[in-house]
Amino acid sequence: MSKEEIKTFIEKEKNSGNVFHFFCPYRVCPLGAHVDHQLGLVTGFAIDKGTKFSFFATEDCEIEVYSDNFEGMAIGNLNEEYERQYIWADYLFGAAYALKKSYTLTKGLKGIVSGEVLGGGLSSSASVILTYLKSLAFVNDINLTSVELVNLAIDAERNFIGVNVGKLDQSCEVFSKKNNLLYLDTKTDSAKLIKIPKNMPDFEIAIIFSGLERKLAGSAYNMRVDECKAASYALKGFAHLEYGKFNDTYLRDVPAGIFLQYKDKLPSNWAKRAEHFYSENERVKKGVKAFQNGNLEEFGKLIFESGRSSIEKYETGSEELKVLQNIMENTDGIYGGRFSGAGFNGCAMAVINPEKKNEIAKKIRTEYLKSFPELKSTFNIIFCKTADGIN
């Protein structure tokens, strides 16, 4: 079938019970930056922008999916092996790769996928993988628990796509609820939803696209993960703790006191990464308390501090995102902001006063484009609200 034929079929059969739809939101992480891969504490909101997938089942394991955002198609058969091609179709076959490890798939699907392309840093990759996983499971009558869904999405991204992600993105996009802050311990997998208290001022979330696309696979992201693991491994050695295999060591396994005692023995870069980890965990704890108390000013202040630590200690953030950080810190109506995701281009996020969003958008656009006028055509600001997880 052609793309137009699939679209026509979906429109014609939309009320017949033969066509299905899933939506998976993107996410932002106000506090808990760069710590989930070290089993740290994180917070997150799902937002009302994300991946939409309309599809119908096939009886022969055939896959045929088109994108409204990208050229080409994802075509193949679930009974065949698929080699990564470094195109958008990889995320569909990555989802199938992970699901097939535990389940037999007898049905495929055809459909149209679309996403609100905002430039990266909102975990659109996790969003689309989760969407495909849920869809493939649905047509094959597989009932995945939320925990299974998260773990399968992580498996697909780590072992098929090749990015050594933590648990934040997938967990936030599955467990989140509208008007709640998700508080997740990625070591114990305990998740708590904190309802926005009645005494908290209204807020919205600004997504500010730098104008440059973000890339993770093959970037310095995996290097930062290794630097954190190296710091953990070395600290365990200095303290004569059991350290086992390198891949199984995490900074969360090393008490903060051990870091303080031996940090001067670490190479400078490793020490900086570890310092960010321990300080970020403390910011999460303080931020959760501030949020519970309705103290949006304090919550925002901690988000700004997280952004600074990400730049100075974790040493991520493109020049464009660093400029955005400076602008956000000096813009009235922004409670707090930091770049979203790993910081290798892409987006920044901010918690803002909705009464001032027009002034905020005008100031940020004006100030940013003074520094980067060549990005005028791709720079963008949108405002969004919290949302439920995948549905």
Helices and strands as residue ranges (DSSP letters): H 3-12, E 20-28, G 36-38, E 41-58, E 62-67, E 73-77, H 90-100, E 108-115, H 124-139, H 146-156, I 157-161, H 168-175, E 180-185, E 190-195, E 204-209, H 221-238, G 246-248, G 251-253, H 256-262, G 263-265, H 268-292, H 296-312, H 319-329, E 334-339, E 347-352, G 354-356, H 357-371, G 373-375, E 380-384
